[in-house]
Amino acid sequence: MTRELRGTAPDSSHDHAPSTFASLDPRTGTLLAEYPVMTESDVAVAVDRARGAANWWAAQGFRGRRDWLLEFKKAIATDADDLARVVSAETGKPHDDALLEVMLAIEHLDWAARNAKKVLRPRRVPSGLVSANQAATLGYQPFGVVGVIGPWNYPVYTPMGSISYALAAGNAIVFKPSELTPGVGKWLEAKWNSLAPTQPVLQVITGLGPTGAALCRAGVDKIAFTGSGPTARKVMAACAETLTPIVAECGGKDAMLVAEDADLDKAVEFAAFGAFGNAGQTCAGVERIYVAEPVYRQFLDKLTDAVERVTPGGSDEDTYGPMTLPRQVDVVRSHIADALGKGARAVIGGIDSVHDRFVDPVILTDVPEGSSAVCEETFGPTVVVNKVRDVEEGVERANATSYGLGASVFTRNRSRGRDIAGRLRAGMVSVNSVLGFAGIPSLPFGGIGESGFGRIHGADGLREFSHPKAVTVQRFSAPLNLLTLERSARDMKISAWMLKARHGR
C-alpha cells in the first residue's frame, strides 16, 4: 500500500482520537500549524450547511455560476504566489513547481466555468420513428453536495480537478484535504469566503482517517477520491453502505516507450522530468521506460548524463524536494532492494540513495518484470529503464501491469505514435511528451484497472458531477396506441408488420 495517505482511508474508530493534528514541513520537520480533527458530528454539520448552499448555488444558473467562478479564479490568480508558498511549505516542493501546479489548476477552473453551459444545458435529441410523437430533451442536473477527498502530492491541482468541475456543474463541495496538506485546503476555502462569506459552497473539513470515513457516510451525493487502490477500496466500501457513487483516481505505474526513431534528446528531457519531477511523487509520472534495442545504450547514457545534474534538497534552487509522506521512504528502499536482489543493475544511485527525508535519483536497468519496481507503484525518484526488442515488445510489457493511468510514446512518426497510443492500456497517452494531457482542460483525466474509474476534467468531468435528466413531451397522439391496457388487434398487427419490415431483413 504505497500511498494510503494520499487520500484518507475510511476508519470509523474514534477511540482515543486526538482533537488536533500537526502540519509539518517535510524538509525540516518544523511545525507549520495545528488543525482540528473534525468529528462525525462536525462533518454532518458541514454537509448540512452545504445542502443549503447547494440550493442557492444551483439557483444561480449557468451564467451566475460562471461569473462567480471567474471571480474565484481571479482571486486565486491574484494571490497565486502566496498559495504556492503554502504548497511548498506543506509538500517540500520548490516554489516554482508549486506555482506551476497553481497555474494548471487555474486553467482548469477557467475552462470549467466557461464551458459548463455548453456541455450540460438541455438539448433536443432525436425521438426515433416509433416515438415520433414525443419531443425528447436531454439535460444534466447537479448531484447536490459532492465530497472531495484530496491527495498531498498535488494538493491544489488534483483536488481542484474535481472541485472546479463539480462547482461548475452546480454542486456544493465539502473538501477533505490530506492531513499532510490541510493548509492548502483552508487557503482555498478562505479565498472563496472572501467572495461569498454567507454562502458555504466550498467548505473544508480537516482531520485524519475517521474524518474521511465520516464524509463518505454523511449523506453526500457523490465522492471524488484520489489515493491508493487499497484506500479506494475502503472508500468504496463506506460509500456502498448508502449507494453513494464515487469517482476514483488511484495512481499508476506509467510506462514510456522509446522507439528506434525517437528524438533521444527530447525523450531524455521528458523522461527526467516525468521520473524525477516532484521527487517522483506523481501518479501519472514515468516509472518504467522501455527502449528499443538499437537506441537503448545511447538513450541510457544520455539519461544518465542528465540525471547526474539533478540535485535533491530543501531549497527552491534544488531540482526536487523531500518525500512528503515519511513512510514512503521505506517503500522506495524496498523496491530498489528487491530489484537489485533479483539481478537488476543500478546505473545511478542505489540503496544508499535513500536517506531519512530525501531520496537521491536512482536509475535501474535490467530489472526483472516480476519485481516490485516494475509491478508496483514506487512513488519516488526512481525509474526503471529496460531494453526491449522493439516497440511492439514495449507495448506488451507496458500493458502487463494491473495499472492503467497514463503512458507516453516517443517516435518521429506521429502516425505510428497514435497507433501505439491506441494499443496502450491506459486512460491517457502522450506522444512525444510526458503529461501532455494534464494541462489540457478539455481532455478527461483518469484511468482503468487498478488506476481507478470515472473521469475528471473536460466535458466528461462536468458530466461526472451531474446526473442526466431525460424529459419527453407528447406533441400529438400516437398513430398506433400501444401504451394502453386495451390495445387494438389492428394496432398490434401493424406493429408486428413494422417490426419485421424495419429490423427483420
N, C-alpha and C positions, 0 to 999 in steps of 0.2 A: 504494500500500500504506500505508494510513493508520495502522494500529495494530499493526505487526508485533510490538512488544514487549509488547502486552497479554497475549499468550500467548508461549510460547517457540518459535521456529522450529527445527525439527529441522535440525541441521547436524552431520554426522559428522566434520568436520575438527577435529583436535586439535593441529595444528601450531602450535608456539609459544603454546599456550594458557596463560593466566595461572593461577596457583594460587589467587588470591583476587580478589575484586572489591569495589568500594566501594558502600555505600548512602549516597546524598546527600540532603540536604534540598533539594527543588526550589525553595524560596523564596529560599535564600541560596547554595546550592552547598556548604554546610557538610558535612563528613564526619560521618556518623552512626555507621557501623561498617563493618568488613571481614568478609566471609563467604567460606568456602571454595568454590572451583569444584569440585564433585564430579565425578569421572571416571566412565567407563563401569563400571569395577570397583566403585567406591563405590555406584553405583546398583544394580548387581547384588546387592551385599551387602544393601542396604536392602530390595530386593524379596524376597530370600530370607528375611530376618527377618520381613517382612510375611506371607509364606506360612505360617510357623509361627504367627504371631499370629492369622491368619485362622482357623486351625483352632480355636484357643481361643475366639475371638470367636463363631464360628458355634455352638459348643457351648453358649454362654450361653443360647441360645434367645431368643425374642421378649421374654419378661419380663425376663430377665437383661440383655439389651442395652438395654431401655427404662430400667432402673434406672441402669445405667452412664451412659447418655447424659443422663439428667436430672441426674445429679451433675455431668457435664461442663458442661451448661447452667448449672447453679447456680454453678459455679466461674468461668465466663466472665462471668456477670451480676454476680457479686460484685466482680469486678475490671474491669468494663466501662470505667471511666474511664481506667484505665491502658492498656488496649488501644486506646482512642480516641486517646490521646496518641501511641502508636506509629503508628497510621494517619495522624494529622495530620502527624507529622514526616516520614514517607516519601512522602506524596502531596501535602502542602502544603494540604490542605483544612482549613477551620475546624474547631475541636474539636467544635462542635455537630453539624456534618454527619457527622463521623466517628462520634460517639456514636449518631446516628440509624441509621447503617449497622450498627453493632453490635447495636442493638435489633432491627432487622429480621432479622438473621442468627439471633439467639437465638429469635425467634418461629418461624422455620422449623425450627430444631433441636428445639424443643419439640414441634412438630406431627409431625415425622418420628418421633421417639421414641415418641409416644403412639399413632400410627396404623399403624405398620408391621404389627403383628399382624393388624389388621382387614383390611388390604389384601392381605397376602401369604400368610396362613395357608392351608393346603389346604382345599378345599371340594368337595363333590359337585356334579357337573354332569350334565345330562340325557344319557342314553345313546342315545336315539332308538329307533325301533321295530326296526330291523334288528339292533341290538346290545343289545336289551333284557336279555340275559343277563349283560351286563357292568356292574359298578359302576364309574363313571368319576369320577376325582378330579383336580382341577387345583390345583397349588400353585406356589410360587415359591421358588427357591433362590438364594443369593448366588453371584456370579461367583467370588469368592475374594479377589483383590487388584485394586484399582482405582487407576490412576494419574490424578491430577488436575493439570492444568496451568492455573494461575490467572492472572488479569489484575492490572493495577496500579490501575485506576481505582476499583474497589470491592474492595479486597483481602481483606475479610472476608466481606461479603455474597455476592459472586458465587461464590467457591470453596466457601464453606460450603453453598451451594445444592446442590453435588454431594457434598461431604464428609458432610453431615448425613444425606442420604437414602441414600447408599451405606453409611454406617455402620449406619443403622437397618435396612437390608436384609441386614446380616450380613457385609459386606466389610471387609477391612483396607485402609488408604489409604496410598499414597505420594504426597505432595503436593509439586509443584514450583511455588513461588510465582514471580511475576515477579521478575526481577533488580532491579527498581525498588523492590520492597516485600518483601524477604526477611525483615525483622524481624517482620512480621505473622505470617508462616508459622511462624517459630521461636517466637513467643509462644504460638500455638495448640498447637504440639507440646509446649512446656514445661507448659502447663496440663493437657494430657492426661496427661503423665508424672507430674504431681503427684498424680494419682489412681491410675494403674496403671503404675508405673515399670518393671515387669518384662514388660509386655505392649505391644509396639510396634504397636498397632493404628493409630495415626496417626503417621507419620514424615514429616519434611520434608527434602527434598534441595534444596540451593542451587546455583546456577550460572548459566551462560549458555546459548546455543543448543545446544551439544553435550550438555549435561546433559538438556535436554528430549528431544533425539533419543534419548539412551540410555534414557530412561524408556519411550519408545514401543517400543523394541526389546528391553526387558528381560524380556519374558515376562509382563507384567501381563495380566490377563484382560479389562480394558476401560480405555479412556482417556476422560476427561471434559476437554474443551478449551474455553477461552474466548479469543477473539482475532480477528484479522482473517481475512478469507476467503483471501487468499494464504497466510497462515501455516497455516490449517486444511488447505489442500491439501497442504502439506509434511508435516503431522502425519499426514494420511490416507495419504499415500504410504508413510511409515515404518511405519504400522500395517498396511498392506496386505501387507507382507513376511511377516507372521505371522498374517494374517487376524484381527488384534485389533480388535474392534468399538470404535466411537467415538461419543460424543455431542458435538456441536459447536454452540457459540453464537458466531456470527461478526459480531455488530454489526448496525446498521441505519441507515436514513435515514428515521426515523419522521415521519409526517405528522400534523398536527392539522387537522381540518375544523371550520370555524365557520359554522353555518347562520345564515340571516337572523333566526331567532327565538331565537338563543342569548342567555344571560345574559352580556353582554360583560364585565362586571367580573370574574365568575368565570373566564371564558375567558382574560382577560388575566393574572389572577393565576397560573393554571396554566401559561399559555404562558411567562411569565417564569421560573417555576420549572423547567419542562421544558427550556427552551433554555439557561439560564444557570447553573442549579444545578451544582455540581461543575465549574465552568468549562466547561460543555457537554460534559464527558467522560463521557457516559452513553450506553450503547449503545441504550437504549430511550427516550432523551430526545426532545425536539422539535427537529427540524432544518428542517422545512418546515411552513408554515401556509397553508392555502387558505381564504380568507374570501369568503363570498357577497357579491356586489357591493353590495347595499343597505346593508350594515353595514361594508364594507371600510374606508372612511375613518375612521369612528368607532372601530373596533377598532384601527386603526393608531395613531391619536392617543393612545388610552388606553394602548396598549402602550409607545409612545414615552415618555409621562409616567412610567410605572412603571420602565422601564429606565434612565431618567435618574437614578434614585435608587440604582442598582446601583454598588457600589464593590468592584472587584477589589483584592486586596492580600495581604500576608503575615500579617496579624493575625487573631485569632479574631473580631474585630468586623467584618471585611470580609465582603462577600457571598459571594465565592468566592476561591480561591487561584490558584496559578500553573498553567501547563501542566506536568503531571507528567513527561511524556515530552518532552525538549527539542526533538527534531526535529519534533514535531507542530506547532510554531510555524510552520514552513515550509509545512506542508500548509494551515493556516488562511490564511496570507498568500496562497498561490497560488489558493485558492478565491475569496477576496474579489477578487483582481485579475482572475481570469477572469470573474467575474460583472460587475464594473464595465466591463471591456473589451468585454463583449458587450451593454452598454446598460443594465445594472441601475442602480438608484439607491440610495445609502446614506442611510437615514433617520437612523441613529445610527452614528457611527464610520466606519471605512474602513480603508484600508491603514495609516494612521498609528496605528491602534488596536493594531497588533501590535508588541509590544516583545520584549526578549530572553527574559524569563521569564513575563511576564504578557500577556494579551490583554484589552483593554477590550471591553465589549459592542458588538456590531455587529448592526444590523438592515438587511437588504437587501430591496428590493421591486422589482417589475417585472423579476424575474430570469428570463431565458430558460430554458425547461425543459431545454434541452440543455447547460446549463453545469454545471461540476463541483460548484458549490454546491448544485445540485438533485439531481444524479445520484450523487454520491459522498459517502461519509461524511466529514464535516468534523471532527467530534470536537473542537469548540472552542466558545467562547462567541459563536457567530454564529447567526442564524436568518434564513430566507427567508420573507417574507410576500407572497404573491401573490394578486391578485384573481381570482376565478372567477365565472362567470355565476350558478351555483347550486351546491348541494352535489353534485348529480349530476356536474357537471364536476370538482368536487373529488375525487370518488371515482376518476374516470378518471385524473386526474393523480397521485393518491396511489398508485395501482396500477401506475404506468408504470415504476417502477424495478425493478431485479433484487432488491432487498432486500424482506424481508417479516417483520420482527420485531414491532414494536408500532405502535399508532396510537391516536388519540383523536378523539372527535366531540363537539361542543357544540351542543345543541339543547334547547329546553324540552320538546319532545315526546319522551318517553322511548321510546315505541313506535317512533317514527321513528328514534331513535338506535340502537336494537337492530337495526333493519332495515339501516341504513347500516353498522353494525359487521359484520354478516354478509356484506356485499358487499366489505369491505376485504380485500385480500390480505395478511393479517398473522396471526401466530400468537396475538396478544393485542390486544384493543382495550378502551379505557376510554371510557365515555360520561359526559360532564360532569365528568371529572377527567383527570389525567395520571398514568400509572404506578400507577393504582389496583390493577392486577393484581399488582404486585410485592410488596405487603405481605400478600397472602392466601395462606397456606401451602397451602391445599387446591387452588389453581389451578396448572396446569402452566405453566412458563416456557420459551419457545423460539420459534423462527421457522421460516420456509421460504425457499427460494431461496438467495440469497447470505447470508442470515442464519443458515443452518445447518440442522440437523436433530436430532431427538431432543428430549427434554424433561427438565428438572429440576423440582423442587417437586411437591407434590401426590401423589396416588396414581400418576399416570403417572411421576413422578420416582422413586418407590420401585420401580416395575416396571422402570424404565430400568436399574437397577442389580441386577436379578435376571433369572434365566432361568426361563421356565415349565417345569414338570415335570408331564407327563401320566402318570397311573397308572391302569391298569384291573385289576380283579379279577373273574374269571369266577365268577358266582354259581351258574350251572347250565348244563348243556349246551345248545347252541343247537338249537332245534326243526328248523332247516334247517342241515345240516352242510356249509357251503361252504368252510371253511378247511381243506381236505384235498386230497390229490392224487387221492383216489378218490371224487369227488362222484357221487352217485347221479343218474340221469336224472330220478327223481321230484322230488328237491330242486331241481334246475335248472329243471324245468318249472314248479313252484310259484313259484320266484323270478322267472322271466320274467313269469308272470302278475301277480305283485305289482308288478313294475316298471311295467307298463302301467297297472294299476289305480290306483297311487299317483301316478304322475308323467306318464302319457301322456294324461291327459284335458284 
